[in-house]
Amino acid sequence: MSKREVKRMTAQQRREQLLALAAEEFAAGGLHGASMESLAHRAGISQAYIFRLFGTKKELFLQVVQRAFTHLIDGMDRTAADTTGPESVAVMGEYYNNSTLSNRTELLVQLQAFASCGDREVRDVVRNHMSGMWTATADHTGMPPVAVKSFLAYGMLLNVAAALDIDDLDTEWARGIRTRIHAGLFDHLAEENNQ
């Protein structure tokens, strides 16, 4: 991209470009390892301009994290909007398998966010989004807490599998992890067997 093309971007286009590029930087390096110098170079702008738009590196990280989690939660809500019970489990699982897992950058951003929860501001943002995932799952499925917990834990395992990039591995453990979420998968989980 030439300097002339860069200058023609609107403020909103520039912001979107930076959030997308920052997601790649933070997915690879996390809050502390991502390079604002690299981000500025890739965007064809100065680091000062990044800080003018976002304030601090952490604020940019938080916005990237919020986008990644919001995309996931909104997709779960949208997909399961007209369903309930086991059908919700199946459609949310299908959404996760077909849409979320294909966006490795967003998944890595989420994992980097969890890893950065030693920072109170990051932890507060991540807690808020975990609450959103819990609520979306519980409200659409009507599952008891132990089943909601298992559904979300299953999703986290799939995130780890995506981070490990195991799609091409033909081993027993990799095939086992790639097992899909289907309606009825969590039916055996009830409050009475989780006391």
N, C-alpha and C positions, 0 to 999 in steps of 0.2 A: 504494500500500500504506500503510495507516495505521500509526501508531506502535504501536497495540495489537496489530495483526497481526504486526508485526515482532518484538515481545517474545515471541510464542508459538512462535517457531521454536526447534527444538532446536539444540544446539551443532553437530551434524553438518549439519543443514539450513542453518544460517548459514554454515558453512564452505563448503559446496557452492555456495551463493548467491554468496559472495564470490569463489570461484575462477572461477565463470562470468562474473561482472561484471568481475573483474580480467583475464580473458582478452580481453574486449572492449577494456578500457583499454590493455593492453599491445600488443594487435594494432594499435591505432591509433597509439600513441605510443612503443612500445618501453620498455626498462628505464628510461631517463632521462627520457623525455617523458611517460610516463603520470602521471596526477594521482591521488594518494591522497585528496586532498580531494574530487575528483569521484567517486571510487569510494565513499567514505564517504557522500557525499550520496545517490548512487544507491541504496545499500543501506539508507539511513535510520539510520546508526549513526555513531559518532565515529571519527576517524582513530586515536585511542588504542586503540580496540577492535580495529581491523585489526592494529595492531602487537602487541597482546597475543596475538592468535591466530597471527600469522605471524612475529613478531620484527622483520624488516626488509622494506623494499620489495624488496630483491634476493631475499630468501628467498621472498617471495610470487611474484615473477617466476619463480624457479627451479621452484617447484611447478607453476605454470601451464605452463611449458615442458615439464616432465616429463610432465604429463598429456597435452599435445598429441602429443608423440612416442610415448608409451606407447600411446595410442589407435590411432595409425597402425600401430605395430609389432604390437600384439596383433591388430589387424584383418587384417594381412598373414598372420600365423601361423594365425589361425583360418580364414581363407578358403582357404589353401593346405594345410591340415592333411592332407588325404587325397589330395594330388596330388603329382606329381613332374614334373621336366623342363619341356617346353614348356607342358604343361597348367597347371603352377604359374604360369608367366609370364602366361598368359592370365587365370587367375582373380585373381591379384594385381593385374594391370592393370585388370581389370574392377572389382575392389573400389576401387582408387584412383580410377578414373574416376567410379564411381557413388556412392561414400560419402565418400571423403576430399576430393575437389575441391568437394563441395557444402558443406563446412564451412569457409568462407572465413576465419572467425576463427581456427581452429586453424592453417591454413596461414600466415596472417599472423603468428601467434605464432611459428611455426617460423622464418619469415624474419627476424623481429625477434631471435630467439635467435642466428641466424647472424651478424646484424649486431652483436650484443653480445659476440662471442667475443674481443674485446680484453680482457675481464675473465676472469681465470683460472678462477674458479668456474663462470661460465657456459660457458666453453670446455670444461671437464671434463665438465659435464652433457651438452652437445651432442655431444662426442666419444663418450661412452658410448652415446648413442642412435643416432648414425651407425653405431657398431659393431653395435648391435642390428638396424638396417635391413639392413646388409651381411650379417649372419649369417642373418637370416630369408630373404633373397633367395637367398644361396648355398646354404643347407641345403635349401630346398624345390626349387630349380630344378636344382641340380647344374651350373650354368653356370660357365665359367671366369671368372677375375677380370675380364677385359676386358669380358665380357658383363654381369656384375653391375654394374660401373662404368657401363656404358652404360644399363642399366635404371634405376639410381638417378639418373643424370644426366637421363634422359628425365623422370623424376618431378619433378626440380627445375625443369625447364623448364615443366612443367605447373603447378607452384606459382607460378612467376613469372607465367604466363598468368592464373592465378586472381587473383593480386594486381592485375594490370592490368585485370581484369574485362572480358575480351575476348569473352565469349559472344555479345554482340550485334553484334560487328564483322563486317562482310562484306567482308573484305580477304583477299588471297592469303596474307599472312603469318599472320593470325589463324586462317584455316582450316587452314593447315599445322601450326600449333602444336596445334590441337585434335585432330589425328590420334590415334586410339586405339591402345593397346598390344594386340597380338594375339599368339597363339602363333606362334612362328617368326620374330618380328620381329628377334630378336637371334641367330638361328642362324648367320649369316654371320661372327659375331665369334668368333674362336678365338685361343688363345695365339700360334700361329705367325704370325698377321697383325697382331700387336701387339708386336713386339719392338723 
